[in-house]
Amino acid sequence: MSPQTEVSYTGILQPLQAAVAEAGRLALSKFRSDLRTWNKANASPVSEADLAVDNFLRERLLAIDPSFGWLSEETADSPERLLKERLWIVDPIDGTRSFIAGREDWAVCAALVERGRPVAAVVELPATGESFAAIRGGGATKNGQKISVSKNADILSASIAWPAKLNQAVTSLGNLVAVPRIHSIAVRLSRVAAGEIDGALASANANDWDLAAPDLLVHEAGGKLTDAMGRMPVYNLAGKIHGALIAGGSELHPKLVSALAGSLE
């Protein structure tokens, strides 16, 4: 990567952080309130807060560079994005079910993706006052402090977070460490990046917007996020759905991949 490219990413990260922080405050103002909610066609929940944050971020982020494309959970998809070398991938509220239920494990996520991989990202946890950020080649931070993944490489003693759908697969590991359920994929992966848990799993059917921002956090913090074949996610393809994913430190991750191969769907 050339110094010029690094400078351009740094220049983008600062307004990205400012925009996501303000979007987080907007979401927080509607948290635990009398909120209008409904189900989308795919039966997933959405709230007026999701739409308000989506509209806010679309205006703010596209103003940074109008040439960038756009992909968000709450915006109608357009094939035009496939022609873009760079685009924003946004989840206005990752963990809408938690948001509606009044739980704190939800996040506002935004990433700039270049040629299929994230290069700048922010994951904001407004309810807990935590802000994660990363830039490709520049490391990852939490509330401005450098973070790194756990060095624990022992599967049996590792703290691993996973969705209920993967209970059977995780049982095969023999791991008995109890970790509170983390409903938001972005929060789960951010905890891995910060070394607060050792590893995390995501079940199949996560979308680009669930993953792009925390993906960069994990890798820039020294960890890995891949599918069960060891392949890193690629974003901004025609299909936005991903298979099951495994995240962890650089030593734990390959052990998890080997142990879970064939048992993840």
N, C-alpha and C positions, 0 to 999 in steps of 0.2 A: 504494500500500500504506500503510495507516495505521500509526502508531507502535505501536499495541497489537498489531497482527498481527506486526510485526517482533520485538517482545519475546517473543511466544509462540513464534516460530520459534527464537529464540535460546535460550529455555528448553528447547526440545526438543533442540536440537543437542548441548548438553552431556551429557545422559544417553545420547544416541545415540552420541556418540563414546566414552563410557566403556564402553558395552555392546559396541560393535564391537571396541574394543581388547581387551577381555577375551575375546571370541569368537576374535579373532586369536591370542591366546596359547593358547587351547584347541586351535585347529587346528595351531598350530606344535608343540605337544606331541606330536602324532601324525604330524608330517611326517617323511619318511624313516625310517619305522618299519615293523614287520611289520604291515601294515594289511589289514583285510578289505575287498575290493573286489568289485564285480559290475557287470553291465550292466542298465540299466533296459529297459522294453519298447521304447523308441525307440532302443535300442542305445547310448545315451550312458552313460559310466561314472559310477559313484557309489561312495563309500566310507563306512565307518563314521564318518569325520571329518565328512563332509558332514551326516550325520544328527545328530551330536552338536552341531555348531554351529547347525544349524537349530533344534533343540529349545531350546538355550540362548537364542538370539536371540528366538524366539517368546515365551518366558516373560518375558524382560527388556523387550522393546520393547512388548508389549501391556500391561505393567504401567504404562507411562508414561501411557497413556490407553486404557482398555478399550473406548472407543467406536470406535477406529480399526480398519479392516479389515486383512486379512493376505493377502499373495500371496508365495509362495516356491517356488523350484524344487523343493524337497524336501518340500513339504506338499501333500496332495491339494487341488486347487482347489475352491472353493465359490462358487456364483453369488451368495452373500450379499455378496461383496465389491463387486459392481457397484452395490449400493445405498448404498455408503459414499462420503461426500464426501472423506474422507481415509483413506489406508491405507498400511501399510508394504509396500514391495516389496523383497524380500531375495534375495540369492544367497549362500548360506552359504559356498561356495567357487566362485568364478568361475575356471575353468581347472583343473577336476578332473583332466584328463589330465596337465597339468603337475605338479600336486600329487602324483599317483600316481607319475609318472616321476622325481620328485625335483628338477624344475626350479623356479626361484624365481618365475616369472611367473604367480602366482595371487593372488587377492584375496578378501577378505571384504567384501561390498557390502550396504549398506542405505540406503534412501531413503524419506522420507515424501513421498507424492504427494497433492496436493490438486487435485481437479477435473481430473485427467488430466496434470498436470505436477509434477515434483519441486520441493519447497520446502526440504528439508534433506537432506543426503546425506553419507555417509562411505564411502570406499574405503580399506581397510586392506591393506597388503602386508606381512604378518608376516615373511616370509622375508628381506626386505631392510630392515625397520625403517622403512618409509615409511607415513605416514598422511595421506590427503587428505580434506578436508572442505569443505563449501560450504553456504551458506544463501542463499535467494533474496533478491536485492537487497543481499547483504552480502559478495559476493566469495568467492573460493576460497583455500584454504591448503594447504600441504604442510608437515607437521611444525610447524604453527603460524605459518609464514611465508607472506605473501601471494604468490600466483603469478599469472602471466598468460601467455597464449598467445604464440607466436612471431609476429613481425611480417613474417617472410619471405613475400613474395607471389609469388615466382617458382617456377612449377611445375617447371622443369628442375632447379633447385638445391635444391628442398625435400626434406627428409627425411620420407618417408611410410611408414607401416607398414600392411601389409595382410595378409589371410589368403591362403593358397596358392590358394584358389578364384578369386581375382580377379587372378591373374598376367596373364592375357590382357588384361584391361581396363587394368591399370596399364601394360603394355607400350605401349599406344597413346599414353600421355602423353609418351613419350620421356625419362622421368626415369630417370637411371642412378645415383642416390645409393643406396648400399647401407645398409640398415637391418636389424639382426638381427630375426629373426622374433619377434614378441610374440604368444603364443598366446591369452592372455586378452584378451577385448574390453575389459573394465574397465581392465586395466593399460594397454592400447594408448591408450585415450581419456584416461586420467589423465596419460599422458606428453604428450599434446597440451595438456592444460590447464596443465601445468607449463612448457610451452615447451621441453621436452626433445626433442621432435620437432615438425615443422611441421604434419603432417597425419596422418590415419589413415582407413582404410576398414573397414567391417564388411560381410560378405556377408549375403545374405538369410537369413532364418530365425532371427535373434537374437530372444530373448524379452524381455519387460518387465524381468525380473530381471537380464539381462545389461547393460541400458542405463540404467535410471532414475537410479542414483547417479552414474555418470560423466557422464551427460548434463548434470546440474546443474553439475558441476565445469567442464566445457568452457564452458558459457554464462556462468557467473559469473567465469571467467578471461578473458572477452572474446572467446571464439570462438563457433563455430556447429557444430551437429550436426543434419543434416537428411537426408532421403532425396534421391534423384536429381532430384526435382522441387522441391527447396528447402523441403519441409514438415518442421516439427519433429515428432518422435515424440509421440504421445498415448498415455498409459498407462491401465491399468485399464479396457480395453474387453473385450468378450466374447472377441475374438481377441487373443492375447498375442504373436503373431508379427509381426515387422517385416520390411520389405524392406531392400535394401542401403542403407547409410548412409555419409555423408561428413562428416568432422570436420576443422576447421582454423581458423586465424585469420580474422578478419573480412574480410581482403583476399584471402587465399588461397582460402578456402572457395568463393566464387562462381566463381572460375576453375576449381576442381576440378569443381564441379557442371556448368559449361558444357562442360568437356572430356570428362567422363565420361557425360554424358547419352546414354542409349540403349545404353551398353555395360555397364551394371551390371544384374545379374539378382537 
